[in-house]
Amino acid sequence: MATKPELPVSDPQLDPNTGEFRVIAPGYTFKSVTDVIARIVLTPHTPVGWFFGFMVASTICLILFTAVTWLFLKGVGIWGLDIPVGWGFAIINFVWWIGIGHAGTLISAILLLFKQQWRNSINRFAEAMTIFAVVCAGMFPLIHVGRPWLGYWLFPYPNTMNVWPQFRSPLLWDVFAVSTYATISVVFWYIGMIPDLGTMRDNAKSKLAQYIFGIFSLGWRGSVRHWMRYETASLLLAGLATPLVLSVHTVISFDFAVAVLPGWHTTIFPPYFVAGAIYSGFAMVITLAIPIRKFYHLEGLITIRHIDNMGKVMLATGLIVAYGYSMEIFMAWYSASHWEYFMMWNRMFGPMGWSYWVLITCNIALPQLLWLRSTRVSPGKMFIMSLIINTGMWFERFVIVVTSLYRDFLPSSWGTYRATRWDYGTFVGTLGLFTALFFLFVRFLPMIPMSEIRMMLPQAKVETEPEAMEAGD
């Protein structure tokens, strides 16, 4: 277990002036912020709990490598795919992981443009979460095509046979959308770390650490010119990344919306998918933030204010998702289409109707507890709620993919779907890969932006000085 820093970091009290929780607990200084955050990376003694968690995550990750190796040897027949369910866990997991990555971009870009200071303590590991989620998602389009060694056919490269990809296919749109999203996310993440990498270079005792952090800090000196260029680059990248929050999952929704299949052919999918992505993404941020603040004693930097605000965002996006569900039911009735009506009835009461009610329970019913302040300010309750929501969002993708395919227009072509142990192994393995990458990030890079936290300290002091003068201090 990590040693507690000297600074008291218990949950902050309510601000007597605003009645709200503070963004940062009182008592922090420039030096104490640097010490608390840099100590996690520069400590020569890695906590035993970190080794245990990384070992468990790596062991689970081996399941992924075993499942993928067997897939390459035997083909996609080891999965539960059949006729008519040609898409299964691979596409379900792909959409789920891409959705989880959305919160990082929203916290980093949109909240930066709106100058929301409460983002500062959580944006770094939210950005890292985005990158690791895209890594997990990016493998599924490649491995589900059956011949992953020919994946380069998806790219429009010059070739002598003049065989070009089908640019009208939404699956090709995914390639451009996800690759653009990943590129902007990595660049934004790295640019935001440059001031902190310079701080790590200056505080490191090891010559190797000084050398490595010195290379990646790109000669950062903290001069006015450096800060001006850094802030300009951050705003430009935020402006580029903001449309991606809407465009990426919109393009993902086109995988379904451009089809004529009942349950897929609907215009509400783009905004409905975006809201669901932010919903599940913020849930994953809470899933990561609460154990981190507990294990590394960061309650003074990741405060109840952050958890409360993320709960409010989840409540808002959850209501949008609920509206999307209700519109699906309404349009199935209002369209007077026999196929749409049967699709919705079968989705609710068919052989796989249980999955629909699981998603309704996890995504709509239980999250209504977020209306209660007592739920939003309780780390334990919010952690459980985040797990429930991410479970529900996975079942949402399962319902969209499977229950729309296994019973379509012709009863003679109806079938069923049963996932195999290789489907489950691949999914569980990606959870291990994601967790292992996150453990490495927490150990070797500053997970909270020291530069942004320090910028808040003088501003808070200036705001309280007039009140102190009036009190006669």
C-alpha positions as CSV (number, residue, x, y, z in Angstrom):
1,M,0.0,0.0,0.0
2,A,1.3,3.5,-0.9
3,T,2.4,5.6,2.1
4,K,0.2,8.5,3.0
5,P,1.6,12.0,2.1
6,E,2.3,14.4,4.9
7,L,-0.4,16.7,3.7
8,P,-3.9,15.9,5.2
9,V,-6.0,14.7,2.3
10,S,-9.3,13.7,3.9
11,D,-12.5,14.5,2.0
12,P,-12.9,18.3,1.9
13,Q,-15.6,20.0,3.9
14,L,-18.3,22.1,2.3
15,D,-17.3,25.6,1.2
16,P,-19.0,27.9,3.7
17,N,-19.4,30.6,1.0
18,T,-21.0,28.5,-1.7
19,G,-22.4,25.4,0.1
20,E,-20.6,23.2,-2.4
21,F,-17.7,20.8,-2.1
22,R,-14.4,22.4,-3.0
23,V,-12.6,21.4,-6.3
24,I,-9.4,21.1,-4.4
25,A,-9.0,20.5,-0.6
26,P,-7.7,23.5,1.3
27,G,-4.0,23.6,2.4
28,Y,-2.3,22.6,-0.9
29,T,0.7,24.6,-2.1
30,F,2.8,24.5,-5.3
31,K,5.3,22.2,-3.6
32,S,2.8,19.9,-1.9
33,V,0.9,19.3,-5.2
34,T,4.2,18.4,-6.9
35,D,5.3,16.1,-4.0
36,V,2.0,14.3,-3.8
37,I,1.7,13.5,-7.5
38,A,5.4,13.1,-8.5
39,R,6.0,10.8,-5.5
40,I,3.8,8.1,-7.1
41,V,6.0,7.9,-10.1
42,L,9.5,8.7,-8.7
43,T,9.3,6.5,-5.7
44,P,12.0,3.8,-5.7
45,H,9.7,1.4,-3.9
46,T,6.7,0.3,-6.0
47,P,3.7,-0.6,-3.7
48,V,3.0,-4.3,-3.3
49,G,-0.6,-3.7,-4.2
50,W,0.4,-2.4,-7.6
51,F,2.4,-5.5,-8.3
52,F,-0.5,-7.7,-7.3
53,G,-3.0,-5.7,-9.4
54,F,-0.7,-5.7,-12.5
55,M,-0.1,-9.5,-12.1
56,V,-3.9,-10.2,-12.0
57,A,-4.5,-7.9,-15.0
58,S,-1.6,-9.5,-17.0
59,T,-2.9,-13.0,-16.3
60,I,-6.3,-12.0,-17.6
61,C,-4.7,-10.4,-20.6
62,L,-3.1,-13.8,-21.4
63,I,-6.6,-15.1,-22.0
64,L,-6.9,-12.6,-24.8
65,F,-3.7,-13.6,-26.5
66,T,-4.7,-17.3,-26.2
67,A,-8.1,-16.7,-27.7
68,V,-6.8,-14.6,-30.5
69,T,-4.0,-17.1,-31.3
70,W,-6.5,-19.9,-31.5
71,L,-8.8,-17.7,-33.6
72,F,-6.0,-17.1,-36.2
73,L,-5.3,-20.9,-36.3
74,K,-8.9,-22.1,-36.6
75,G,-10.9,-19.1,-37.9
76,V,-14.0,-17.3,-36.8
77,G,-15.9,-20.6,-36.6
78,I,-14.7,-20.9,-33.0
79,W,-17.1,-18.1,-32.1
80,G,-20.8,-18.4,-31.8
81,L,-21.5,-16.8,-35.2
82,D,-24.0,-18.5,-37.5
83,I,-26.7,-17.7,-40.0
84,P,-28.4,-15.2,-39.6
85,V,-26.3,-13.8,-36.7
86,G,-23.1,-12.9,-38.6
87,W,-22.1,-10.2,-36.1
88,G,-21.6,-11.2,-32.5
89,F,-19.3,-10.4,-29.6
90,A,-16.7,-8.8,-31.8
91,I,-18.9,-5.9,-32.9
92,I,-20.6,-5.7,-29.5
93,N,-17.3,-5.2,-27.8
94,F,-16.0,-2.9,-30.5
95,V,-18.9,-0.5,-30.0
96,W,-18.8,-0.8,-26.2
97,W,-15.1,0.0,-26.0
98,I,-15.3,3.0,-28.4
99,G,-18.1,4.3,-26.3
100,I,-16.0,4.1,-23.1
101,G,-13.3,6.2,-24.8
102,H,-15.7,9.1,-25.3
103,A,-15.6,10.5,-21.8
104,G,-11.9,11.2,-22.0
105,T,-12.3,13.4,-25.1
106,L,-15.3,15.2,-23.6
107,I,-13.5,15.9,-20.3
108,S,-10.3,17.0,-22.1
109,A,-11.7,19.0,-25.0
110,I,-15.2,20.3,-24.3
111,L,-14.8,21.0,-20.6
112,L,-11.5,22.8,-21.4
113,L,-13.2,25.0,-24.0
114,F,-15.9,25.8,-21.4
115,K,-13.3,26.5,-18.8
116,Q,-14.6,24.0,-16.3
117,Q,-11.9,23.8,-13.6
118,W,-13.3,20.6,-12.0
119,R,-12.0,18.7,-15.0
120,N,-8.4,19.3,-14.0
121,S,-8.0,16.5,-11.5
122,I,-9.5,13.8,-13.7
123,N,-8.6,14.7,-17.3
124,R,-5.2,13.0,-17.5
125,F,-6.3,9.5,-16.6
126,A,-9.6,10.0,-18.6
127,E,-7.4,10.7,-21.6
128,A,-5.3,7.7,-20.9
129,M,-8.5,5.6,-20.5
130,T,-9.6,6.8,-24.0
131,I,-6.4,5.6,-25.6
132,F,-6.4,2.2,-23.9
133,A,-10.1,1.8,-24.8
134,V,-9.4,2.6,-28.5
135,V,-6.6,0.0,-28.4
136,C,-9.0,-2.6,-27.1
137,A,-11.7,-1.6,-29.7
138,G,-9.4,-1.3,-32.6
139,M,-8.5,-5.0,-32.6
140,F,-12.1,-6.2,-33.1
141,P,-12.7,-4.9,-36.7
142,L,-9.4,-6.5,-37.6
143,I,-10.0,-10.0,-36.1
144,H,-13.7,-10.4,-36.9
145,V,-13.2,-10.2,-40.7
146,G,-11.7,-13.7,-40.7
147,R,-8.5,-12.9,-42.5
148,P,-6.8,-10.3,-40.3
149,W,-3.5,-10.6,-42.2
150,L,-5.3,-8.9,-45.1
151,G,-6.5,-6.0,-43.0
152,Y,-4.4,-3.5,-45.1
153,W,-7.0,-4.0,-47.8
154,L,-9.1,-1.5,-45.9
155,F,-6.7,1.3,-46.6
156,P,-6.8,3.2,-50.0
157,Y,-3.2,2.6,-51.0
158,P,-2.0,2.6,-54.7
159,N,-1.9,-0.9,-56.1
160,T,-1.3,-2.3,-59.6
161,M,-4.7,-4.1,-59.7
162,N,-6.6,-0.9,-59.0
163,V,-8.7,-2.7,-56.4
164,W,-10.0,0.1,-54.1
165,P,-12.0,-0.2,-50.9
166,Q,-15.8,0.3,-51.0
167,F,-16.0,3.9,-49.8
168,R,-19.8,3.6,-49.5
169,S,-19.4,1.0,-46.8
170,P,-19.8,2.3,-43.2
171,L,-17.3,-0.3,-42.1
172,L,-14.7,1.6,-44.0
173,W,-15.9,4.9,-42.5
174,D,-15.1,3.3,-39.1
175,V,-11.5,2.9,-40.2
176,F,-11.1,6.6,-40.9
177,A,-13.2,7.7,-37.9
178,V,-11.4,5.5,-35.3
179,S,-7.9,6.1,-36.6
180,T,-8.5,9.9,-36.6
181,Y,-9.9,9.7,-33.1
182,A,-7.0,7.7,-31.8
183,T,-4.5,10.1,-33.4
184,I,-6.0,13.2,-31.9
185,S,-6.4,11.5,-28.5
186,V,-2.7,10.5,-28.4
187,V,-1.5,13.9,-29.5
188,F,-3.8,15.7,-27.0
189,W,-2.7,13.4,-24.2
190,Y,1.0,13.9,-24.9
191,I,0.9,17.6,-25.4
192,G,-1.0,18.0,-22.1
193,M,1.8,16.0,-20.3
194,I,4.8,18.1,-21.5
195,P,4.8,20.6,-18.5
196,D,4.5,17.7,-16.1
197,L,7.2,15.7,-17.8
198,G,9.5,18.8,-17.3
199,T,8.6,18.8,-13.6
200,M,9.3,15.0,-13.4
201,R,12.7,15.6,-15.1
202,D,13.6,18.3,-12.5
203,N,12.5,16.2,-9.5
204,A,13.9,12.8,-10.6
205,K,16.9,11.5,-8.6
206,S,17.8,8.7,-11.0
207,K,20.0,9.6,-14.0
208,L,17.9,7.3,-16.2
209,A,14.6,8.9,-15.2
210,Q,16.1,12.4,-15.8
211,Y,17.3,11.3,-19.2
212,I,13.9,9.7,-20.2
213,F,11.7,12.5,-18.9
214,G,14.1,15.0,-20.4
215,I,13.7,13.6,-23.9
216,F,9.9,13.5,-23.7
217,S,9.6,16.9,-22.1
218,L,11.0,18.4,-25.4
219,G,13.2,20.9,-23.6
220,W,10.4,22.4,-21.5
221,R,11.6,25.2,-19.4
222,G,8.4,26.9,-18.3
223,S,9.1,30.1,-20.0
224,V,6.4,32.5,-21.1
225,R,7.0,31.6,-24.7
226,H,6.6,27.9,-23.9
227,W,3.4,28.5,-21.9
228,M,1.9,30.6,-24.7
229,R,2.6,27.9,-27.3
230,Y,1.4,25.2,-25.0
231,E,-1.9,26.9,-24.4
232,T,-2.4,27.7,-28.0
233,A,-1.7,24.1,-29.0
234,S,-4.1,22.8,-26.3
235,L,-6.9,25.1,-27.5
236,L,-6.4,24.1,-31.1
237,L,-6.4,20.4,-30.3
238,A,-9.5,20.9,-28.1
239,G,-11.2,22.5,-31.1
240,L,-10.3,19.6,-33.3
241,A,-11.2,17.0,-30.8
242,T,-14.6,18.4,-29.9
243,P,-16.3,17.5,-33.2
244,L,-14.8,14.0,-32.8
245,V,-17.0,13.5,-29.7
246,L,-20.0,13.7,-32.0
247,S,-18.6,12.3,-35.2
248,V,-16.9,9.1,-34.1
249,H,-19.8,7.4,-32.5
250,T,-22.1,8.9,-35.1
251,V,-20.1,7.0,-37.7
252,I,-20.2,3.9,-35.5
253,S,-24.0,4.1,-35.4
254,F,-24.0,4.2,-39.3
255,D,-22.8,0.6,-39.2
256,F,-26.4,-0.1,-38.2
257,A,-28.5,2.9,-39.3
258,V,-27.7,2.6,-43.0
259,A,-29.1,-1.0,-43.1
260,V,-32.7,-1.8,-43.9
261,L,-33.0,-4.2,-41.0
262,P,-35.8,-3.6,-38.5
263,G,-34.2,-2.3,-35.3
264,W,-31.3,-0.8,-37.1
265,H,-32.8,1.4,-39.8
266,T,-33.6,4.5,-37.6
267,T,-32.4,8.1,-37.7
268,I,-32.2,8.4,-33.9
269,F,-29.2,6.2,-33.7
270,P,-26.4,8.9,-34.1
271,P,-27.4,11.2,-31.1
272,Y,-28.6,8.1,-29.2
273,F,-25.2,6.4,-29.6
274,V,-23.3,9.6,-28.7
275,A,-25.2,10.0,-25.5
276,G,-24.8,6.4,-24.6
277,A,-21.0,6.6,-25.3
278,I,-20.7,9.6,-22.9
279,Y,-22.9,7.8,-20.4
280,S,-20.7,4.6,-20.3
281,G,-17.5,6.7,-20.6
282,F,-18.2,8.7,-17.4
283,A,-19.1,5.5,-15.7
284,M,-15.7,4.0,-16.5
285,V,-14.0,7.2,-15.3
286,I,-15.7,6.8,-11.9
287,T,-14.8,3.1,-11.9
288,L,-11.1,4.1,-12.2
289,A,-11.1,7.3,-10.2
290,I,-12.6,5.9,-6.9
291,P,-10.0,3.1,-6.4
292,I,-7.2,5.4,-7.5
293,R,-8.1,8.1,-5.0
294,K,-8.4,5.5,-2.3
295,F,-5.2,3.5,-3.0
296,Y,-3.0,6.5,-3.5
297,H,-4.7,8.7,-0.9
298,L,-5.7,11.4,-3.4
299,E,-9.0,12.4,-1.7
300,G,-7.8,16.0,-1.5
301,L,-7.2,16.2,-5.3
302,I,-10.0,14.0,-6.6
303,T,-12.7,15.3,-4.3
304,I,-16.4,14.6,-3.8
305,R,-17.0,17.5,-6.1
306,H,-15.6,15.6,-9.0
307,I,-17.7,12.5,-8.2
308,D,-20.8,14.6,-7.8
309,N,-20.3,16.4,-11.1
310,M,-19.7,13.2,-13.0
311,G,-22.8,11.8,-11.4
312,K,-24.8,14.7,-12.8
313,V,-23.4,14.2,-16.3
314,M,-24.3,10.6,-16.1
315,L,-27.8,11.4,-15.0
316,A,-28.2,13.9,-17.9
317,T,-26.9,11.5,-20.5
318,G,-28.8,8.6,-19.0
319,L,-32.0,10.6,-19.5
320,I,-31.1,11.1,-23.2
321,V,-30.5,7.4,-23.5
322,A,-33.9,6.7,-21.9
323,Y,-35.5,9.1,-24.4
324,G,-33.8,7.1,-27.2
325,Y,-35.3,3.9,-25.9
326,S,-38.8,5.4,-25.6
327,M,-38.5,6.8,-29.2
328,E,-37.7,3.3,-30.5
329,I,-40.8,1.9,-28.9
330,F,-42.9,4.9,-30.1
331,M,-41.7,4.7,-33.7
332,A,-42.2,0.9,-33.8
333,W,-45.9,1.6,-33.0
334,Y,-46.3,4.9,-34.9
335,S,-44.7,3.7,-38.1
336,A,-47.5,1.1,-38.6
337,S,-44.8,-1.3,-39.9
338,H,-45.4,-4.9,-39.1
339,W,-41.7,-5.6,-39.1
340,E,-40.8,-2.8,-36.7
341,Y,-43.6,-3.7,-34.4
342,F,-42.6,-7.4,-34.3
343,M,-39.0,-6.5,-33.8
344,M,-39.8,-4.4,-30.7
345,W,-42.2,-7.1,-29.3
346,N,-39.6,-9.8,-29.9
347,R,-36.9,-7.6,-28.3
348,M,-39.0,-7.4,-25.2
349,F,-40.7,-10.7,-24.9
350,G,-38.9,-13.1,-27.3
351,P,-36.4,-15.8,-26.4
352,M,-33.8,-13.2,-25.6
353,G,-36.1,-10.7,-24.0
354,W,-34.3,-11.1,-20.7
355,S,-31.3,-9.1,-22.1
356,Y,-33.6,-6.2,-22.9
357,W,-34.9,-6.0,-19.4
358,V,-31.4,-6.2,-18.0
359,L,-30.4,-3.2,-20.0
360,I,-33.6,-1.3,-18.9
361,T,-32.9,-2.1,-15.3
362,C,-29.2,-1.1,-15.4
363,N,-29.4,1.9,-17.7
364,I,-32.8,3.5,-16.7
365,A,-34.3,2.1,-13.5
366,L,-31.3,2.0,-11.1
367,P,-29.6,5.2,-12.3
368,Q,-32.6,7.2,-11.2
369,L,-30.9,7.0,-7.8
370,L,-28.5,9.6,-9.2
371,W,-31.2,12.2,-8.5
372,L,-30.4,11.8,-4.8
373,R,-27.4,13.9,-3.6
374,S,-26.7,11.2,-1.0
375,T,-26.0,8.8,-3.9
376,R,-23.8,11.2,-5.9
377,V,-21.6,12.1,-2.9
378,S,-21.0,8.6,-1.8
379,P,-17.9,7.0,-3.4
380,G,-19.0,3.5,-2.6
381,K,-22.5,4.0,-4.1
382,M,-21.1,5.7,-7.2
383,F,-18.6,2.9,-7.8
384,I,-21.4,0.3,-7.7
385,M,-23.5,2.5,-9.9
386,S,-20.7,2.9,-12.5
387,L,-20.4,-0.9,-12.7
388,I,-24.1,-1.3,-13.1
389,I,-24.2,1.3,-15.9
390,N,-21.3,-0.2,-17.9
391,T,-23.0,-3.6,-17.6
392,G,-26.2,-2.2,-18.9
393,M,-24.4,-0.4,-21.8
394,W,-22.8,-3.6,-22.8
395,F,-26.2,-5.3,-22.9
396,E,-27.5,-2.4,-24.9
397,R,-25.0,-3.3,-27.7
398,F,-25.9,-7.0,-27.3
399,V,-29.6,-6.2,-27.8
400,I,-29.0,-4.0,-30.8
401,V,-26.7,-6.5,-32.6
402,V,-28.1,-9.9,-31.7
403,T,-31.9,-9.4,-31.2
404,S,-32.1,-7.5,-34.5
405,L,-30.4,-10.2,-36.5
406,Y,-31.6,-13.5,-35.1
407,R,-35.2,-12.9,-36.2
408,D,-35.6,-10.7,-39.3
409,F,-38.1,-10.7,-42.2
410,L,-38.5,-14.4,-43.0
411,P,-39.4,-16.9,-40.3
412,S,-37.7,-19.6,-42.4
413,S,-34.4,-17.8,-41.8
414,W,-34.7,-17.3,-38.1
415,G,-32.0,-18.7,-35.9
416,T,-30.4,-18.2,-32.5
417,Y,-27.1,-17.1,-31.0
418,R,-25.0,-18.7,-28.3
419,A,-21.6,-17.2,-27.5
420,T,-18.8,-19.7,-27.0
421,R,-16.0,-19.8,-24.4
422,W,-13.8,-18.1,-27.0
423,D,-16.2,-15.2,-27.2
424,Y,-16.2,-14.7,-23.5
425,G,-12.4,-15.2,-23.3
426,T,-11.8,-12.5,-25.9
427,F,-14.0,-10.0,-24.1
428,V,-12.6,-10.8,-20.6
429,G,-9.1,-10.6,-22.0
430,T,-9.6,-7.1,-23.3
431,L,-10.6,-6.1,-19.8
432,G,-7.3,-7.5,-18.7
433,L,-5.4,-5.6,-21.4
434,F,-7.1,-2.4,-20.6
435,T,-6.4,-2.7,-16.9
436,A,-2.8,-3.7,-17.4
437,L,-2.1,-0.7,-19.6
438,F,-3.7,1.5,-17.0
439,F,-1.5,0.1,-14.3
440,L,1.6,0.9,-16.3
441,F,0.3,4.4,-16.9
442,V,-0.3,5.0,-13.2
443,R,3.1,3.8,-12.3
444,F,5.3,5.5,-14.9
445,L,3.5,8.7,-15.8
446,P,1.8,11.5,-13.7
447,M,-1.8,10.6,-13.7
448,I,-3.0,14.0,-12.4
449,P,-1.9,17.2,-14.3
450,M,0.3,19.0,-11.7
451,S,0.6,22.1,-13.9
452,E,-3.2,22.6,-14.1
453,I,-3.7,21.9,-10.4
454,R,-1.1,24.4,-9.5
455,M,-2.7,27.1,-11.7
456,M,-5.8,26.8,-9.6
457,L,-4.1,27.6,-6.3
458,P,-3.2,31.3,-6.8
459,Q,-6.6,32.0,-8.4
460,A,-8.4,30.5,-5.3
461,K,-6.1,32.6,-3.0
462,V,-6.9,35.9,-4.9
463,E,-10.7,35.2,-4.7
464,T,-10.5,34.7,-0.9
465,E,-8.3,37.7,-0.2
466,P,-11.1,40.4,-0.3
467,E,-13.2,38.4,2.1
468,A,-10.3,38.1,4.4
469,M,-9.7,41.8,4.3
470,E,-13.3,42.5,5.1
471,A,-13.0,40.2,8.1
472,G,-10.1,42.2,9.4
473,D,-7.4,39.5,8.8
